[in-house]
Amino acid sequence: MRQISPMNRIFTLYRNAFGGLSREAWFLAAVMFINRSGAMVVPFLSVYLTEALGFSLKQVGLLLSLFGVGSMCGTFLGGWLTDKVGHFKVQFFSLILGGSWFFVMLTLERFELFAGGIFLLSLLTECLRPANASSVSSYARPENVTRAFSLNRMAINLGFSIGPALGGVLATVSYQWLFMADGITCLSAGVLFFFYFRHKQGHAPSQETMPGTAAPAPATRSPYRDGLFLLFTVLCCCYAVAFFQFFSTMPLYWRQEYRLSELQIGALLAFNGLMVFLLEMIIVYLIGDKHALWKMIVIGLLLLALAFVLLNVAQGFPVLALSVLLMSLSEILAMPFMSTLTVQRSGPHNRGAYMGLYSLSYSAAHIIGPFVGTTTIVNYGFDTLWWGSSVLCVVAAVGFYLVVRKL
């Protein structure tokens, strides 16, 4: 009997993992890949604000939190508009207007002007999130919604593996190139999105559930009156507060404690995106429909806690890389299944509102995380921040175990 080579087995595994997804799901992923390939400003924002504009850590914390306020307003507005005018219009205008505003940000150097600019930038770009999530669930075939979300996240993370790496190169020349590249990719993604999706129709929503998930909510229920789902979003916010330290305070830690260059910081950020790109679809395909969602989410939280603990108990660049790997695995196990649960909890007429509230939890974390992180660093140091983040992850893991199972 002919033996199948390991490479053929890997190829077959990837082919099966990606098989059965709709053409629209693939094009939507392509749009997000182009968009996120220019994701250079936010990963380097804390370094840019301290070194290029000369702001203090306290000012940086306020600006990053203001970015979170804009993100919260944007996701709320995006979810509301998605139910009112549809996910196509919201995504298109978010990409075009947000991409244009990056060029305006080039001219803002005073603290007050930059504060207003970063709020509006976040508002415009984050309208995309709930509309995009609603779009993924609409264009996915009912039987593979989770894999469609994973494909979209895979594209985002592939783009994010390119963006920060290229951003590290551009930052050595001028930080202004980061804003220009981010703006160009947003506009390009918006143009591609418009020409492909302007006449497309979505698939009918599925009312099936996976093991350990909630039964679908009534189509007219407001997510703000869904008590268990509100608790779920609070826990998602706790997870995001810890996870988003990776984008806000972690680059500062690498810079100040390890004296890493922009290229090295970009490489570590890109490593996260590359790992998610390579592993998420395979992991979701192999175990996604075999285990209750709460198990996947809880394991993801515990891996994130371990990543933070590792930073305090060991030293060296390999430790940083291992910590990023653990964070990547946490992201893979937690985030796709959180999105799936949100889709299955909603109905076709309130999906935008549910996705908006779910996205709102991440936007709130953009406010809380940077402020708490920078304040903790100033008063108590990085070690305390990492211990506190690990404790938060463990507490949130217990909460997910209790709430998701009751859902």
RODO-2510 file (C-alpha; in nm, 4 decimals, decimal comma):
residues 407
     n   res          X          Y          Z
     1     m     0,0000     0,0000     0,0000
     2     r     0,1345     0,3403    -0,0972
     3     q     0,2521     0,5552     0,1928
     4     i     0,1373     0,9159     0,2097
     5     s     0,4268     1,1531     0,2717
     6     p     0,4124     1,3948     0,5686
     7     m     0,4068     1,6901     0,3275
     8     n     0,1078     1,5452     0,1414
     9     r    -0,0716     1,4927     0,4715
    10     i    -0,0101     1,8535     0,5692
    11     f    -0,1281     1,9722     0,2285
    12     t    -0,4443     1,7605     0,2556
    13     l    -0,5102     1,8935     0,6045
    14     y    -0,4850     2,2543     0,4895
    15     r    -0,6985     2,1832     0,1820
    16     n    -0,9732     2,0315     0,3965
    17     a    -0,9521     2,3165     0,6480
    18     f    -1,0008     2,5770     0,3774
    19     g    -1,2455     2,3792     0,1650
    20     g    -1,6157     2,4566     0,1363
    21     l    -1,5878     2,8289     0,2051
    22     s    -1,7846     3,0618    -0,0217
    23     r    -1,6205     3,2837    -0,2825
    24     e    -1,7582     3,5879    -0,1000
    25     a    -1,5891     3,4774     0,2225
    26     w    -1,2572     3,4575     0,0381
    27     f    -1,2943     3,8022    -0,1188
    28     l    -1,3956     3,9507     0,2152
    29     a    -1,0792     3,7991     0,3630
    30     a    -0,8784     3,9524     0,0767
    31     v    -1,0194     4,2952     0,1563
    32     m    -0,9224     4,2599     0,5221
    33     f    -0,5765     4,1336     0,4257
    34     i    -0,5118     4,4463     0,2192
    35     n    -0,6479     4,6655     0,4967
    36     r    -0,4389     4,5057     0,7708
    37     s    -0,1223     4,4896     0,5616
    38     g    -0,0976     4,8600     0,6361
    39     a    -0,1650     4,8220     1,0092
    40     m     0,1468     5,0063     1,1159
    41     v     0,0327     5,3082     1,3146
    42     v    -0,1297     5,1467     1,6188
    43     p     0,1508     4,8932     1,6946
    44     f     0,4100     5,1718     1,6943
    45     l     0,1864     5,4446     1,8353
    46     s     0,3219     5,4368     2,1912
    47     v     0,6814     5,4507     2,0647
    48     y     0,5942     5,7261     1,8123
    49     l     0,4245     5,9395     2,0762
    50     t     0,7127     5,9157     2,3229
    51     e     1,0087     5,9394     2,0863
    52     a     0,8885     6,1383     1,7833
    53     l     0,6408     6,3787     1,9479
    54     g     0,8020     6,3801     2,2933
    55     f     0,4863     6,3098     2,4960
    56     s     0,5115     6,1770     2,8514
    57     l     0,3912     5,8292     2,9507
    58     k     0,0905     5,9880     3,1181
    59     q     0,0011     6,1713     2,7973
    60     v     0,0540     5,8536     2,5962
    61     g    -0,1811     5,6650     2,8262
    62     l    -0,4468     5,9339     2,7815
    63     l    -0,4100     5,9340     2,4031
    64     l    -0,4276     5,5550     2,3794
    65     s    -0,7343     5,5568     2,6011
    66     l    -0,8869     5,8285     2,3844
    67     f    -0,8250     5,5996     2,0893
    68     g    -1,0304     5,3449     2,2840
    69     v    -1,3103     5,5979     2,3397
    70     g    -1,3254     5,6563     1,9661
    71     s    -1,3212     5,2825     1,9111
    72     m    -1,6124     5,2356     2,1492
    73     c    -1,8144     5,5104     1,9803
    74     g    -1,7236     5,3706     1,6401
    75     t    -1,8302     5,0149     1,7166
    76     f    -2,1549     5,1308     1,8723
    77     l    -2,2256     5,3534     1,5723
    78     g    -2,1149     5,0824     1,3307
    79     g    -2,3445     4,8223     1,4865
    80     w    -2,6421     5,0605     1,4834
    81     l    -2,5773     5,1684     1,1240
    82     t    -2,5330     4,8069     1,0122
    83     d    -2,8891     4,7240     1,1200
    84     k    -3,0181     5,0489     0,9664
    85     v    -2,8395     5,0769     0,6311
    86     g    -2,6617     4,7423     0,5905
    87     h    -2,3088     4,6146     0,6380
    88     f    -2,1977     4,7037     0,2819
    89     k    -2,2337     5,0818     0,3182
    90     v    -2,0831     5,0883     0,6670
    91     q    -1,7739     4,8946     0,5604
    92     f    -1,7198     5,0971     0,2443
    93     f    -1,7440     5,4391     0,4082
    94     s    -1,5371     5,3244     0,7078
    95     l    -1,2526     5,2155     0,4798
    96     i    -1,2634     5,5258     0,2580
    97     l    -1,3103     5,7907     0,5275
    98     g    -1,0749     5,6216     0,7721
    99     g    -0,8076     5,5796     0,5063
   100     s    -0,8341     5,9470     0,4124
   101     w    -0,8040     6,0605     0,7738
   102     f    -0,4641     5,8913     0,8166
   103     f    -0,3203     6,1593     0,5886
   104     v    -0,4701     6,4325     0,8071
   105     m    -0,2971     6,2770     1,1099
   106     l     0,0385     6,3547     0,9484
   107     t    -0,0129     6,7248     1,0203
   108     l    -0,1120     6,6919     1,3889
   109     e     0,1692     6,7354     1,6405
   110     r     0,0204     6,9375     1,9275
   111     f    -0,1266     6,7243     2,2053
   112     e    -0,4777     6,8732     2,1828
   113     l    -0,4976     6,8409     1,8048
   114     f    -0,3568     6,4892     1,8064
   115     a    -0,6088     6,3915     2,0751
   116     g    -0,8996     6,5059     1,8588
   117     g    -0,7479     6,3469     1,5508
   118     i    -0,6861     6,0077     1,7098
   119     f    -1,0417     6,0003     1,8455
   120     l    -1,1900     6,0657     1,5019
   121     l    -0,9511     5,8195     1,3360
   122     s    -1,0567     5,5457     1,5747
   123     l    -1,4241     5,6336     1,5337
   124     l    -1,4045     5,6035     1,1552
   125     t    -1,1943     5,2895     1,1372
   126     e    -1,3739     5,0983     1,4136
   127     c    -1,7138     5,1350     1,2488
   128     l    -1,5764     4,8612     1,0277
   129     r    -1,5605     4,5967     1,3003
   130     p    -1,9306     4,5140     1,3670
   131     a    -2,0209     4,5615     1,0004
   132     n    -1,7432     4,3278     0,8945
   133     a    -1,8479     4,0643     1,1503
   134     s    -2,2063     4,0856     1,0304
   135     s    -2,0824     4,0594     0,6739
   136     v    -1,8797     3,7452     0,7495
   137     s    -2,1835     3,5745     0,9014
   138     s    -2,3948     3,6851     0,6043
   139     y    -2,1615     3,5673     0,3280
   140     a    -2,0582     3,2428     0,5011
   141     r    -2,2404     2,9216     0,4293
   142     p    -2,4498     2,8294     0,7351
   143     e    -2,2531     2,5117     0,8061
   144     n    -1,9116     2,6786     0,8382
   145     v    -1,9632     3,0155     1,0073
   146     t    -1,6790     2,9541     1,2556
   147     r    -1,4335     2,8689     0,9780
   148     a    -1,5434     3,1781     0,7851
   149     f    -1,4615     3,3906     1,0902
   150     s    -1,1286     3,2104     1,1193
   151     l    -1,0543     3,2717     0,7508
   152     n    -1,1244     3,6414     0,8011
   153     r    -0,9051     3,6527     1,1116
   154     m    -0,6377     3,4550     0,9267
   155     a    -0,6323     3,7200     0,6545
   156     i    -0,6206     3,9955     0,9159
   157     n    -0,3314     3,8298     1,0940
   158     l    -0,1430     3,7581     0,7722
   159     g    -0,1737     4,1273     0,6978
   160     f    -0,0700     4,2063     1,0533
   161     s     0,2380     3,9861     1,0131
   162     i     0,3386     4,2017     0,7163
   163     g     0,2314     4,5439     0,8442
   164     p     0,4391     4,5731     1,1639
   165     a     0,7423     4,4114     0,9986
   166     l     0,7290     4,6635     0,7142
   167     g     0,6420     4,9326     0,9669
   168     g     0,9609     4,8587     1,1558
   169     v     1,1559     4,9282     0,8366
   170     l     0,9619     5,2458     0,7545
   171     a     0,9932     5,3737     1,1120
   172     t     1,3716     5,3748     1,0802
   173     v     1,3253     5,6289     0,7993
   174     s     1,0322     5,8315     0,9296
   175     y     0,7266     5,7572     1,1414
   176     q     0,5187     5,9609     0,8968
   177     w     0,5541     5,6821     0,6416
   178     l     0,3490     5,4630     0,8759
   179     f     0,0465     5,6930     0,8465
   180     m     0,0811     5,7127     0,4696
   181     a     0,1029     5,3359     0,4258
   182     d    -0,1936     5,2778     0,6565
   183     g    -0,4018     5,5298     0,4636
   184     i    -0,3146     5,3864     0,1219
   185     t    -0,4030     5,0291     0,2203
   186     c    -0,7352     5,1380     0,3744
   187     l    -0,8324     5,3210     0,0564
   188     s    -0,7228     5,0279    -0,1617
   189     a    -0,9276     4,7847     0,0464
   190     g    -1,2290     5,0140     0,0184
   191     v    -1,2059     5,0280    -0,3609
   192     l    -1,1768     4,6478    -0,3928
   193     f    -1,4636     4,5981    -0,1502
   194     f    -1,6923     4,8336    -0,3425
   195     f    -1,6381     4,6817    -0,6854
   196     y    -1,6784     4,3202    -0,5734
   197     f    -1,9544     4,3384    -0,3127
   198     r    -2,1839     4,6112    -0,4425
   199     h    -2,4256     4,3574    -0,5996
   200     k    -2,3647     4,0551    -0,3753
   201     q    -2,6304     3,8802    -0,1655
   202     g    -2,5622     3,6892     0,1558
   203     h    -2,6545     3,3361     0,2556
   204     a    -2,9531     3,2505     0,4731
   205     p    -2,8613     3,2448     0,8447
   206     s    -2,8361     2,9129     1,0226
   207     q    -3,0306     2,8361     1,3384
   208     e    -2,8162     2,5363     1,4370
   209     t    -2,5946     2,5433     1,7402
   210     m    -2,2633     2,3836     1,8269
   211     p    -2,1861     2,1837     2,1404
   212     g    -2,1797     2,4077     2,4433
   213     t    -2,3303     2,7093     2,2691
   214     a    -2,6465     2,9002     2,3323
   215     a    -2,9715     2,8535     2,1493
   216     p    -3,0411     3,1458     1,9150
   217     a    -3,2017     3,4465     2,0760
   218     p    -3,5354     3,5762     1,9506
   219     a    -3,4829     3,7885     1,6416
   220     t    -3,6242     4,1003     1,8064
   221     r    -3,4333     4,0791     2,1351
   222     s    -3,2005     4,3654     2,2136
   223     p    -2,8548     4,2486     2,3253
   224     y    -2,8702     4,5156     2,5957
   225     r    -3,1597     4,3234     2,7548
   226     d    -2,9897     3,9855     2,7239
   227     g    -2,8451     3,9505     3,0730
   228     l    -2,6230     3,6497     3,0134
   229     f    -2,4848     3,7982     2,6947
   230     l    -2,4057     4,1213     2,8796
   231     l    -2,2035     3,9197     3,1303
   232     f    -2,0335     3,7463     2,8404
   233     t    -1,9303     4,0816     2,6886
   234     v    -1,7923     4,1999     3,0237
   235     l    -1,5735     3,8901     3,0340
   236     c    -1,4675     3,9508     2,6736
   237     c    -1,3647     4,2998     2,7809
   238     c    -1,1543     4,1560     3,0661
   239     y    -0,9810     3,9255     2,8201
   240     a    -0,9194     4,2116     2,5782
   241     v    -0,7824     4,4423     2,8520
   242     a    -0,5134     4,1832     2,9166
   243     f    -0,4551     4,0844     2,5539
   244     f    -0,4318     4,4420     2,4248
   245     q    -0,1304     4,5039     2,6468
   246     f     0,0460     4,3302     2,3609
   247     f    -0,0213     4,6313     2,1381
   248     s    -0,0063     4,9165     2,3893
   249     t     0,2461     4,8555     2,6684
   250     m     0,4360     4,5515     2,5397
   251     p     0,6278     4,7496     2,2732
   252     l     0,7279     4,9943     2,5470
   253     y     0,8465     4,7003     2,7602
   254     w     1,0549     4,5629     2,4757
   255     r     1,1995     4,9075     2,4062
   256     q     1,2720     5,0213     2,7619
   257     e     1,3659     4,6937     2,9320
   258     y     1,5342     4,5065     2,6435
   259     r     1,6445     4,8015     2,4250
   260     l     1,5016     4,6368     2,1135
   261     s     1,5147     4,8251     1,7836
   262     e     1,2125     4,9126     1,5716
   263     l     1,2990     4,6199     1,3445
   264     q     1,3041     4,3744     1,6366
   265     i     0,9778     4,5110     1,7772
   266     g     0,8184     4,4818     1,4344
   267     a     0,9468     4,1251     1,4044
   268     l     0,7892     4,0198     1,7356
   269     l     0,4585     4,1819     1,6428
   270     a     0,4726     4,0144     1,3017
   271     f     0,5471     3,6783     1,4657
   272     n     0,2086     3,6955     1,6373
   273     g     0,0276     3,7538     1,3095
   274     l     0,2258     3,4823     1,1331
   275     m     0,1462     3,2196     1,3979
   276     v    -0,2247     3,2982     1,3871
   277     f    -0,2140     3,2856     1,0070
   278     l    -0,0445     2,9451     1,0005
   279     l    -0,2303     2,7716     1,2830
   280     e    -0,5793     2,9107     1,3377
   281     m    -0,7651     2,7527     1,0454
   282     i    -0,6066     2,4134     1,1151
   283     i    -0,6858     2,4212     1,4865
   284     v    -1,0440     2,5355     1,4270
   285     y    -1,0889     2,2674     1,1598
   286     l    -0,9494     1,9873     1,3785
   287     i    -1,1126     2,0642     1,7127
   288     g    -1,3615     2,3462     1,6562
   289     d    -1,6730     2,1297     1,6319
   290     k    -1,5559     1,8587     1,8708
   291     h    -1,5491     2,0508     2,1984
   292     a    -1,7791     2,2878     2,3836
   293     l    -1,7004     2,6515     2,3222
   294     w    -1,6379     2,7269     2,6886
   295     k    -1,3477     2,4796     2,6918
   296     m    -1,1748     2,6492     2,4015
   297     i    -1,2234     2,9964     2,5485
   298     v    -1,1076     2,8981     2,8982
   299     i    -0,7912     2,7318     2,7658
   300     g    -0,7207     3,0454     2,5648
   301     l    -0,7470     3,2606     2,8781
   302     l    -0,5128     3,0344     3,0748
   303     l    -0,2529     3,0411     2,7967
   304     l    -0,2598     3,4212     2,8026
   305     a    -0,2091     3,4182     3,1792
   306     l     0,0906     3,1886     3,1335
   307     a     0,2373     3,4242     2,8716
   308     f     0,2379     3,7122     3,1216
   309     v     0,3788     3,5003     3,4052
   310     l     0,6632     3,3908     3,1796
   311     l     0,7789     3,7521     3,1375
   312     n     0,8349     3,7807     3,5142
   313     v     1,0000     3,4448     3,5830
   314     a     1,2476     3,4298     3,2918
   315     q     1,4601     3,6643     3,0860
   316     g     1,5992     3,6830     2,7336
   317     f     1,4796     3,7302     2,3766
   318     p     1,3704     3,3634     2,3408
   319     v     1,1416     3,4194     2,6401
   320     l     0,9827     3,7146     2,4622
   321     a     0,9251     3,5006     2,1521
   322     l     0,7752     3,2168     2,3585
   323     s     0,5468     3,4636     2,5343
   324     v     0,4259     3,5957     2,1973
   325     l     0,3637     3,2367     2,0826
   326     l     0,1477     3,1692     2,3894
   327     m    -0,0455     3,4903     2,3262
   328     s    -0,1008     3,3811     1,9665
   329     l    -0,2362     3,0419     2,0758
   330     s    -0,4611     3,2204     2,3236
   331     e    -0,5977     3,4383     2,0455
   332     i    -0,6561     3,1339     1,8239
   333     l    -0,8483     2,9427     2,0887
   334     a    -1,0533     3,2273     2,2324
   335     m    -1,1505     3,4871     1,9722
   336     p    -1,3069     3,2817     1,6865
   337     f    -1,5356     3,0990     1,9274
   338     m    -1,6382     3,4196     2,1019
   339     s    -1,7486     3,5492     1,7607
   340     t    -1,9322     3,2248     1,6823
   341     l    -2,1229     3,2378     2,0085
   342     t    -2,2260     3,5968     1,9335
   343     v    -2,3567     3,5005     1,5884
   344     q    -2,5541     3,2080     1,7279
   345     r    -2,6983     3,4166     2,0076
   346     s    -2,8367     3,6702     1,7593
   347     g    -3,0994     3,6622     1,4859
   348     p    -3,0923     3,7990     1,1307
   349     h    -3,2581     4,1272     1,2347
   350     n    -3,0431     4,2081     1,5380
   351     r    -2,7069     4,0639     1,4347
   352     g    -2,5577     4,4082     1,3843
   353     a    -2,6611     4,5103     1,7366
   354     y    -2,5186     4,1904     1,8875
   355     m    -2,1956     4,2252     1,6917
   356     g    -2,1832     4,5911     1,7868
   357     l    -2,2114     4,5117     2,1572
   358     y    -1,9549     4,2332     2,1256
   359     s    -1,7173     4,4708     1,9455
   360     l    -1,7968     4,7335     2,2082
   361     s    -1,6384     4,5120     2,4713
   362     y    -1,3105     4,5283     2,2791
   363     s    -1,3447     4,9025     2,2327
   364     a    -1,3927     4,9465     2,6068
   365     a    -1,0758     4,7446     2,6557
   366     h    -0,8952     4,9905     2,4275
   367     i    -0,9894     5,2607     2,6810
   368     i    -0,9223     5,0696     3,0008
   369     g    -0,6162     4,8693     2,8946
   370     p    -0,3730     5,1454     2,7936
   371     f    -0,4714     5,3729     3,0834
   372     v    -0,4385     5,0991     3,3452
   373     g    -0,1246     4,9644     3,1788
   374     t     0,0668     5,2928     3,1605
   375     t    -0,0509     5,4002     3,5067
   376     t     0,0667     5,0696     3,6542
   377     i     0,4041     5,1027     3,4806
   378     v     0,4581     5,4570     3,6117
   379     n     0,3644     5,3711     3,9712
   380     y     0,4637     5,0063     4,0141
   381     g     0,6649     4,8902     3,7136
   382     f     0,6259     4,6314     3,4395
   383     d     0,6436     4,3300     3,6727
   384     t     0,3295     4,4353     3,8564
   385     l     0,1482     4,4902     3,5265
   386     w     0,2283     4,1381     3,4066
   387     w     0,1253     3,9777     3,7383
   388     g    -0,1972     4,1767     3,7399
   389     s    -0,2739     4,0813     3,3791
   390     s    -0,2235     3,7121     3,4559
   391     v    -0,4590     3,7303     3,7552
   392     l    -0,7208     3,9065     3,5426
   393     c    -0,6982     3,6260     3,2845
   394     v    -0,7517     3,3560     3,5470
   395     v    -1,0519     3,5370     3,6951
   396     a    -1,2006     3,5850     3,3484
   397     a    -1,1432     3,2156     3,2694
   398     v    -1,3527     3,1191     3,5730
   399     g    -1,6207     3,3641     3,4600
   400     f    -1,6340     3,2176     3,1101
   401     y    -1,6642     2,8686     3,2554
   402     l    -1,9687     2,9737     3,4553
   403     v    -2,1410     3,2056     3,2079
   404     v    -2,0951     3,0293     2,8738
   405     r    -2,2143     2,6978     3,0144
   406     k    -2,5292     2,8688     3,1473
   407     l    -2,5883     3,0354     2,8108
***
